Amino acid sequence: MKNFVVFDLDGTLIDTLIGLTEAVNLTLKEINKPYYYSKEEVKSFIGRGARRLFTLATKNSFTDAEFDLYLKNYEKCQYISEPFNGAIETLTYLKEKGYKLVIYSNKPNDILQKLIKNKLGMIEFDYIQGQDNNFPPKPDITLLNKIFKELNLKSENGIYVGDSIVDLETAKNAKLECVIFSFGYGNQEEIKNAKPDYYFDKFENLKEIL
C-alpha cells in the first residue's frame, strides 16, 4: 500500500519556466554575453541543476562570480512563478488522506525552501530537499536514500512524480513507481519511449491512483 509521494519541483509542482527564462536573460545581459533565449530554449536546459543550466546558457563560458550573480537573479525572478493548476488542491487531498509528501529537486536548496514557503506554504510537506553540494544531483539518489531513512520510508510504498527523463531515471534508481506529467518540461517523445508507469495530463489525475 502506498503511503508517500516524492515530487520534483520545476515543471511538476510549480511552473518556473518564466522565472528561469527571465533570470537567465537578465544575467546574460548584465555580464555582456551575446545570447538571448526563448522559454522553449531555456526549457531544454532544465533538469540537471542550476550550474548545468547556466553552463548551457553561457556555452560553458562563465566565472564563479557570474554564476553567483545568476543565482541571485534566479532567486529574485522565481517569485513570478506559480503552482500548476490542480497542484494545491491535489496536495491538500493527499495530505488529508495521510500520505507523506516529499520534494526532491535539483534546484539550489536555499532558493527552493524560500519558493516553497512563498508559493506552497499552506501545504505541510514532510521533507523539502533541493540540491546540496555535498551530494550529487538527480538522478543520483544518495540524498534521497538519506531522506527515506530519516522518515522510515520503503521504496515499495512510494511513488515518484516528475516531468522529465531525469525524473524517470531517479525513480528507477530509487525503485519507485513513476508518474510523469505531460504538461512539464521534459522531451515528451523521449519520455514516452521510456515508458513511465503513469503518464498524466492533469495534476488531479494523481487521485486516480492514490
Summary of the structure (lengths in Angstrom):
residues: 210
radius of gyration: 16.6
end to end distance: 9.5
largest distance: 54.0
contacts: 691
relative contact order: 0.18
helix: 49%
strand: 17%
